[in-house]
Amino acid sequence: MTNGLMPLLQLSDSQFPSGAFSHSFGFETYIQEDVVTGTESFKQALVVFLKKQLIFNDGLACRLAYESIENGTPEDLLDIDHVLFATCVARETREGNRKMGERMAKLCMELYPSPVLSEYLARVKKKEAYGHPSVVLATVYHSLDIPEKAALETFLFTNLSSLVQNAVRGIPIGQTDGQRILVALQPFVEEAVQSILDLSYGDLGAGGPGLEIAQMHHERLNVRLFMS
């Protein structure tokens, strides 16, 4: 049996080729508009991102996908996939999630294959699903018998860690400052997990207008380091 800790460490490693390295998900707009200018403003922006985007979209989707597999209704993954795609307003972010989701699904099928992930990837290839990292990782976490709470904590922290690494290049901030931010965010991640567990399917897709506008503005920036 696979040791559950080692796959989690691998999947959350900044070197894992998920494609997140190429995306700022709107933060580059905030940087160029001087909304995010350094360590403190970036930390505050990440807290908002966690409480708005990750809790009500990616994080809740991960939980719902995990529970659909747990409850023996993996066909619900398609509904979650479609809601995530339809409620993502910014084209770059929508396409970024789709590309990352398919890439991650193919890679995880090589590393940690499962029947549910295989079926989801087949649907993506047939264009019956769009592909999203939160759905892919939920199938992997479940197949590895990772407890739901630990899966959600890992998922949220991995997303924040990727953005911190991108901020080191984009703002820039120092590596040590980036790690301090991740330590400071840990209590917020724990609170976010509890919030996600208290939500229902009807909460999926709640938007953050400011972030969505920043994501839409991104494709018109004069100079860009990131794809979204």
C-alpha positions in Angstrom: 0.0 0.0 0.0 1.3 3.5 -0.9 2.3 5.6 2.1 -0.2 8.4 2.2 2.2 11.1 3.3 4.7 10.7 0.4 2.2 11.2 -2.4 0.8 14.3 -0.6 4.4 15.7 -0.4 4.9 14.9 -4.0 1.6 16.4 -5.2 2.1 19.6 -3.2 5.8 20.1 -4.1 6.5 23.3 -6.1 8.5 21.1 -8.6 5.4 19.0 -9.4 4.7 19.9 -13.1 1.1 20.9 -12.7 1.5 24.1 -14.8 0.7 26.4 -11.8 4.1 27.9 -12.2 2.8 29.8 -15.3 -0.3 31.3 -13.8 -0.9 34.2 -11.4 -4.7 33.9 -11.5 -5.1 37.7 -11.6 -2.4 38.6 -9.1 -0.1 40.0 -11.8 -2.7 42.6 -12.5 -2.8 43.7 -8.9 1.0 43.9 -8.9 1.2 46.1 -12.0 -1.6 48.3 -10.7 0.3 48.7 -7.4 -2.4 47.1 -5.3 0.0 44.4 -4.3 3.4 46.0 -3.7 5.2 43.9 -1.2 5.1 41.2 1.5 2.3 42.6 3.7 -0.1 43.6 0.9 0.5 40.2 -0.8 -0.3 38.4 2.4 -3.5 40.3 2.8 -4.5 39.6 -0.8 -3.8 35.9 -0.3 -6.1 35.8 2.7 -8.9 37.4 0.6 -8.1 34.9 -2.2 -8.4 32.0 0.2 -11.7 33.3 1.7 -13.4 34.1 -1.6 -11.9 32.0 -4.5 -10.6 28.9 -2.8 -13.3 28.4 -0.2 -16.3 28.9 -2.6 -14.8 27.5 -5.8 -11.8 25.3 -5.9 -11.8 24.1 -2.3 -15.6 23.4 -2.2 -15.3 21.6 -5.5 -12.6 19.4 -4.2 -14.7 18.5 -1.2 -17.8 17.8 -3.3 -15.8 15.7 -5.7 -14.2 13.7 -2.9 -17.6 13.1 -1.3 -19.2 12.1 -4.6 -16.7 9.3 -4.9 -17.0 8.4 -1.2 -20.8 8.2 -1.7 -20.6 6.0 -4.8 -21.9 8.7 -7.2 -18.8 9.6 -9.3 -21.1 10.7 -12.1 -21.5 13.9 -10.0 -18.0 14.9 -11.0 -19.3 16.0 -14.4 -21.8 18.4 -12.8 -19.0 19.9 -10.6 -16.7 20.2 -13.6 -19.3 22.0 -15.6 -20.2 24.4 -12.8 -16.5 25.3 -12.3 -16.1 26.1 -16.0 -19.3 28.0 -16.4 -18.8 30.2 -13.3 -15.2 31.2 -14.2 -15.8 34.5 -15.9 -12.2 35.3 -17.1 -11.2 33.5 -20.3 -7.5 33.2 -19.4 -8.3 31.7 -16.0 -10.9 29.4 -17.4 -8.6 28.1 -20.0 -5.7 28.0 -17.5 -7.7 25.7 -15.2 -8.7 23.5 -18.1 -5.2 23.0 -19.3 -3.8 22.4 -15.8 -6.7 20.0 -15.1 -6.1 17.9 -18.2 -2.3 18.0 -17.8 -2.6 17.0 -14.1 -5.0 14.2 -14.9 -2.7 12.6 -17.5 0.3 12.9 -15.1 -1.6 11.4 -12.1 -2.8 8.5 -14.3 0.9 7.7 -14.8 1.7 8.1 -11.1 -1.4 7.2 -9.1 -4.0 5.7 -11.5 -7.6 4.9 -10.4 -10.8 3.9 -12.2 -12.5 7.2 -11.3 -9.6 9.3 -12.6 -9.4 7.2 -15.7 -13.1 7.7 -16.4 -12.8 11.5 -15.8 -9.8 11.8 -18.1 -11.7 9.9 -20.8 -14.6 12.3 -20.5 -12.2 15.2 -20.8 -10.7 13.7 -23.9 -14.2 13.2 -25.4 -14.9 16.9 -24.6 -17.7 15.8 -22.2 -15.8 17.4 -19.3 -13.5 20.4 -19.3 -10.9 19.3 -16.7 -10.1 21.1 -13.4 -7.3 20.5 -10.9 -9.7 20.4 -7.9 -11.6 17.5 -9.4 -8.5 15.6 -10.5 -6.8 15.9 -7.1 -10.0 14.9 -5.3 -10.0 11.6 -7.2 -6.3 11.1 -6.4 -6.7 12.0 -2.7 -9.6 9.6 -2.4 -7.8 6.7 -4.2 -4.9 7.1 -1.8 -7.2 6.9 1.2 -6.2 10.4 2.3 -8.8 11.6 5.0 -11.0 14.3 3.7 -9.8 17.0 6.1 -6.2 16.3 5.3 -6.9 16.3 1.6 -8.6 19.8 1.8 -5.8 21.2 3.9 -3.2 19.9 1.4 -5.2 21.2 -1.5 -5.6 24.7 -0.1 -2.0 25.0 1.1 -0.7 23.8 -2.3 -2.6 26.5 -4.1 -1.3 29.2 -1.7 2.3 27.9 -1.9 2.2 28.1 -5.7 1.1 31.7 -5.6 3.8 32.5 -3.1 6.5 31.1 -5.4 5.1 33.1 -8.2 5.1 36.2 -6.1 8.8 35.7 -5.4 9.3 36.2 -9.2 6.6 38.6 -9.9 6.6 41.3 -7.1 9.3 40.3 -6.2 9.5 39.3 -2.5 12.3 37.3 -0.8 12.2 33.6 -0.4 12.3 33.9 3.3 9.4 36.4 3.3 7.5 33.9 1.2 8.0 31.2 3.7 6.9 33.5 6.5 3.7 34.2 4.7 3.0 30.5 4.4 3.5 30.1 8.2 1.2 33.1 8.9 -1.5 31.6 6.6 -1.7 28.2 8.3 -4.4 29.2 10.8 -6.4 30.7 7.9 -6.2 27.4 6.0 -7.5 25.5 9.0 -10.4 28.0 9.3 -11.0 27.7 5.6 -11.3 23.9 5.7 -14.0 24.2 8.4 -15.8 26.7 6.3 -15.7 24.4 3.3 -17.1 21.5 5.3 -20.0 23.7 6.4 -21.0 24.7 2.9 -23.5 23.1 0.5 -23.5 22.4 -3.2 -25.6 25.5 -3.7 -22.6 27.6 -2.6 -20.4 26.4 -5.4 -19.3 29.1 -7.8 -19.8 32.2 -5.6 -17.6 34.8 -7.3 -15.3 37.6 -6.2 -16.0 40.5 -8.6 -12.7 42.3 -7.9 -10.6 39.3 -8.6 -12.6 38.4 -11.7 -12.1 41.9 -13.1 -8.3 41.7 -12.4 -8.2 38.3 -14.2 -10.0 39.8 -17.2 -7.7 42.8 -17.3 -4.7 40.6 -17.3 -4.8 39.7 -21.0 -4.4 43.4 -21.8 -1.4 44.1 -19.7 1.6 45.5 -21.6 4.1 43.2 -20.0 3.3 39.8 -18.5 5.3 37.1 -16.8 2.3 34.7 -16.4 -0.3 33.3 -18.7 -3.2 34.3 -16.4 
